[in-house]
Amino acid sequence: MTPKTTGNEIIIEFSLNTCKKYVNGILDNEITYKIEMGNSIIKNEETDIITLENEWRQSIELNGNKLTLYDECYDCFQNE
């Protein structure tokens, strides 16, 4: 999904332990999280893992200004 295909601008804002999602400038969702090292089933190694308050886990990859989050489950999604 992109702004071109959905017609929405989505901005994700991270602070120390909170993630906020804005859709077209309006706060749509706010959730707490923690980041720690953990075993990744996607990368098959220890890496940075973000765990959301609902216990959903994603491994993190940051290259320059591109953030990629990999869902830590088989046959799931990646978000860029």
Backbone as CSV, one residue per row, in Angstrom:
resi,resn,N_x,N_y,N_z,CA_x,CA_y,CA_z,C_x,C_y,C_z
1,MET,0.842,-1.173,0.000,0.000,0.000,0.000,0.886,1.234,0.000
2,THR,0.546,2.168,-0.808,1.283,3.433,-0.877,0.277,4.579,-0.884
3,PRO,0.729,5.811,-0.651,-0.193,6.943,-0.745,-0.871,7.013,-2.116
4,LYS,-0.156,6.603,-3.165,-0.729,6.648,-4.514,-1.878,5.651,-4.660
5,THR,-1.737,4.453,-4.084,-2.775,3.433,-4.238,-3.917,3.593,-3.250
6,THR,-3.659,4.157,-2.065,-4.711,4.277,-1.051,-5.330,5.667,-1.002
7,GLY,-4.621,6.666,-1.533,-5.100,8.037,-1.433,-4.849,8.649,-0.068
8,ASN,-4.109,7.943,0.804,-3.821,8.416,2.157,-2.335,8.629,2.362
9,GLU,-2.001,9.686,3.098,-0.627,9.886,3.538,-0.520,9.297,4.936
10,ILE,0.406,8.358,5.110,0.594,7.713,6.410,1.971,8.081,6.938
11,ILE,2.010,8.586,8.167,3.264,8.938,8.831,3.341,8.143,10.119
12,ILE,4.479,7.479,10.326,4.742,6.733,11.552,5.763,7.521,12.348
13,GLU,5.458,7.819,13.610,6.330,8.621,14.470,6.706,7.799,15.693
14,PHE,8.015,7.615,15.897,8.517,6.887,17.057,9.086,7.851,18.076
15,SER,8.750,7.670,19.344,9.401,8.369,20.441,10.064,7.297,21.299
16,LEU,10.476,7.632,22.500,11.245,6.705,23.341,10.581,5.342,23.490
17,ASN,9.289,5.275,23.739,8.609,3.980,23.878,7.189,4.001,23.325
18,THR,6.895,4.970,22.454,5.565,5.093,21.865,5.680,5.209,20.349
19,CYS,4.768,4.548,19.654,4.675,4.650,18.204,3.305,5.214,17.869
20,LYS,3.298,6.297,17.075,2.048,6.927,16.662,1.915,6.824,15.146
21,LYS,0.717,6.511,14.701,0.415,6.438,13.270,-0.585,7.532,12.927
22,TYR,-0.200,8.375,11.966,-1.064,9.455,11.497,-1.520,9.131,10.074
23,VAL,-2.802,9.287,9.818,-3.358,9.136,8.477,-3.912,10.491,8.065
24,ASN,-3.333,11.028,7.002,-3.722,12.356,6.509,-3.675,13.409,7.610
25,GLY,-2.631,13.331,8.454,-2.408,14.315,9.502,-3.208,14.118,10.769
26,ILE,-4.048,13.083,10.838,-4.874,12.821,12.020,-4.363,11.567,12.725
27,LEU,-4.175,11.664,14.049,-3.711,10.517,14.825,-4.712,9.377,14.691
28,ASP,-4.235,8.237,14.185,-5.082,7.071,13.943,-4.860,5.983,14.994
29,ASN,-3.621,5.887,15.504,-3.292,4.808,16.435,-2.066,5.201,17.247
30,GLU,-2.027,4.777,18.497,-0.870,4.996,19.368,-0.668,3.734,20.186
31,ILE,0.585,3.232,20.211,0.868,1.983,20.896,2.258,2.071,21.534
32,THR,2.442,1.437,22.674,3.758,1.403,23.315,4.538,0.204,22.784
33,TYR,5.858,0.309,22.892,6.735,-0.749,22.394,8.021,-0.776,23.198
34,LYS,8.803,-1.844,22.993,10.170,-1.910,23.516,11.036,-2.545,22.442
35,ILE,12.307,-2.164,22.424,13.276,-2.724,21.478,14.362,-3.414,22.281
36,GLU,14.669,-4.649,21.879,15.728,-5.410,22.534,16.294,-6.423,21.559
37,MET,17.449,-6.963,21.877,18.043,-8.005,21.045,17.271,-9.301,21.262
38,GLY,17.063,-10.039,20.177,16.356,-11.304,20.276,16.609,-12.156,19.049
39,ASN,16.244,-13.416,19.128,16.406,-14.326,18.003,15.317,-14.077,16.971
40,SER,15.728,-13.949,15.720,14.798,-13.687,14.628,14.596,-14.948,13.808
41,ILE,13.328,-15.341,13.599,13.071,-16.486,12.733,13.208,-16.090,11.266
42,ILE,13.147,-14.805,10.989,13.284,-14.314,9.617,14.757,-14.295,9.205
43,LYS,15.606,-13.751,10.052,17.031,-13.625,9.731,17.858,-14.805,10.236
44,ASN,17.268,-15.634,11.081,17.953,-16.797,11.649,19.217,-16.388,12.418
45,GLU,19.119,-15.276,13.134,20.219,-14.782,13.962,19.658,-13.817,14.996
46,GLU,20.512,-13.418,15.937,20.085,-12.435,16.928,20.141,-11.042,16.301
47,THR,19.094,-10.263,16.508,18.992,-8.933,15.906,18.089,-8.058,16.771
48,ASP,17.957,-6.790,16.404,17.031,-5.900,17.117,15.600,-6.327,16.815
49,ILE,14.808,-6.481,17.874,13.403,-6.875,17.766,12.559,-5.800,18.456
50,ILE,11.513,-5.358,17.783,10.549,-4.452,18.396,9.344,-5.299,18.819
51,THR,8.946,-5.140,20.086,7.785,-5.855,20.608,6.742,-4.814,21.003
52,LEU,5.576,-4.909,20.390,4.496,-3.976,20.675,3.726,-4.418,21.905
53,GLU,2.912,-3.517,22.468,2.179,-3.816,23.702,1.252,-5.020,23.563
54,ASN,0.871,-5.360,22.337,0.016,-6.528,22.122,0.843,-7.798,21.891
55,GLU,2.146,-7.717,22.165,3.102,-8.827,22.048,3.470,-9.166,20.608
56,TRP,3.038,-8.373,19.627,3.434,-8.584,18.243,4.904,-8.209,18.095
57,ARG,5.698,-9.088,17.458,7.136,-8.881,17.316,7.512,-8.668,15.852
58,GLN,8.455,-7.727,15.643,8.997,-7.479,14.323,10.501,-7.263,14.443
59,SER,11.268,-7.844,13.518,12.695,-7.543,13.475,12.887,-6.253,12.688
60,ILE,13.958,-5.531,13.021,14.185,-4.185,12.508,15.422,-4.167,11.630
61,GLU,15.309,-3.478,10.497,16.463,-3.239,9.637,16.421,-1.782,9.212
62,LEU,17.510,-1.065,9.437,17.587,0.353,9.078,18.781,0.547,8.154
63,ASN,18.507,0.976,6.915,19.551,1.263,5.926,19.356,2.683,5.435
64,GLY,20.235,3.590,5.870,20.093,4.992,5.499,18.796,5.548,6.046
65,ASN,17.924,6.036,5.177,16.641,6.570,5.633,15.497,5.578,5.383
66,LYS,15.824,4.311,5.148,14.806,3.287,4.885,14.703,2.331,6.077
67,LEU,13.519,2.304,6.697,13.228,1.420,7.819,12.396,0.253,7.310
68,THR,12.852,-0.969,7.580,12.098,-2.161,7.208,11.778,-2.941,8.467
69,LEU,10.515,-3.302,8.644,10.054,-4.109,9.765,9.554,-5.445,9.211
70,TYR,10.130,-6.547,9.706,9.745,-7.876,9.265,8.899,-8.531,10.355
71,ASP,7.672,-8.929,10.022,6.847,-9.656,10.983,7.550,-10.954,11.354
72,GLU,7.638,-11.220,12.649,8.329,-12.414,13.138,7.379,-13.618,13.169
73,CYS,6.954,-14.026,11.995,6.144,-15.229,11.829,6.356,-15.707,10.400
74,TYR,6.125,-16.977,10.169,6.308,-17.529,8.839,5.160,-17.103,7.933
75,ASP,5.494,-16.790,6.688,4.515,-16.406,5.683,3.765,-15.130,6.069
76,CYS,4.494,-14.161,6.604,3.880,-12.891,7.019,4.378,-11.760,6.141
77,PHE,4.331,-10.545,6.634,4.608,-9.357,5.823,5.893,-8.663,6.236
78,GLN,6.338,-7.780,5.360,7.396,-6.837,5.686,6.868,-5.459,5.333
79,ASN,7.223,-4.479,6.150,6.774,-3.103,5.950,7.994,-2.221,5.755
80,GLU,7.960,-1.375,4.739,9.080,-0.473,4.466,8.631,0.956,4.607
